[in-house]
Structures are given as structure tokens and as C-alpha cells.
């Protein structure tokens, strides 16, 4: 039986205005790469929950205005 160990990063997106954790995720990618992907999704207008959180944080909207329905 072959077992391959994979490093997994757990991360949180935190609203810098409130200190509130808005999203917790995991990735096997570098954290900087994953954050850049979230940011690009938000810039492209993708309507995922994480894209809305990132877009709201970077646009300076109040936390309640950027949550997914």
C-alpha cells in the first residue's frame, strides 16, 4: 500500500475592519496563491460566497452587505 503525505494549509479570511473571521478554507496550494485566486474570482464578478466576502472586504463594505444569500 502506497501512502503519500500531502501538506494541507488551513486558512481564514478575516475582515480587517472588524477582526471577524468571514471564511475558513483549506488548500494544498501556497496560501498566497490561493488568496490571489479568491481575489481574482471576486474581480471577475463570480458569485461564490468567498468571492463576495473578498469583494466586500476589499471594497470596504460593511460585513453584512457582502454575504451570500
C-alpha positions in Angstrom: 0.0 0.0 0.0 1.4 3.4 -1.0 0.7 6.3 1.2 1.6 9.8 0.1 1.7 12.6 2.6 0.3 15.9 1.4 0.7 19.2 3.3 -2.7 20.9 3.7 -3.0 24.5 4.8 -6.0 25.7 6.8 -6.6 29.4 6.5 -9.1 32.1 7.4 -10.2 35.2 5.6 -10.6 37.9 8.3 -12.3 41.3 7.8 -9.6 43.8 8.8 -12.2 46.3 9.8 -13.9 44.1 12.4 -11.5 41.3 13.0 -14.3 38.9 12.2 -13.5 35.6 10.6 -15.5 35.6 7.3 -14.3 32.3 5.8 -12.2 29.3 6.7 -10.8 27.1 3.9 -8.1 24.5 3.2 -5.8 24.2 0.3 -2.7 22.2 -0.8 -1.5 25.3 -2.7 0.7 28.1 -1.3 -1.5 30.5 0.8 -0.5 33.5 -1.3 -1.6 31.6 -4.5 -4.9 30.7 -3.0 -5.7 34.2 -1.8 -4.8 35.6 -5.2 -7.3 33.1 -6.8 -10.0 34.2 -4.4 -9.3 37.9 -5.2 -9.3 37.2 -9.0 -12.6 35.4 -8.7 -14.0 38.5 -6.9 -12.7 40.8 -9.5 -14.2 38.8 -12.3 -17.6 39.0 -10.6 -18.0 35.4 -9.8 -20.9 35.0 -7.3 -19.4 32.4 -5.0 -19.6 33.1 -1.2 -15.9 33.5 -0.9 -15.7 35.9 -3.9 -18.4 38.0 -2.3 -16.5 38.1 1.0 -13.3 39.1 -0.6 -15.0 41.7 -2.8 -16.8 43.2 0.2 -13.6 43.3 2.3 -11.6 45.0 -0.4 -14.4 47.4 -1.3 -14.8 48.5 2.3 -18.4 47.4 2.5 -20.0 46.7 5.9 -19.7 43.0 6.7 -23.4 42.3 6.4 -23.6 43.6 2.8 -21.2 41.1 1.2 -22.7 37.8 2.4 -24.1 35.2 0.1 -27.9 34.8 0.2 
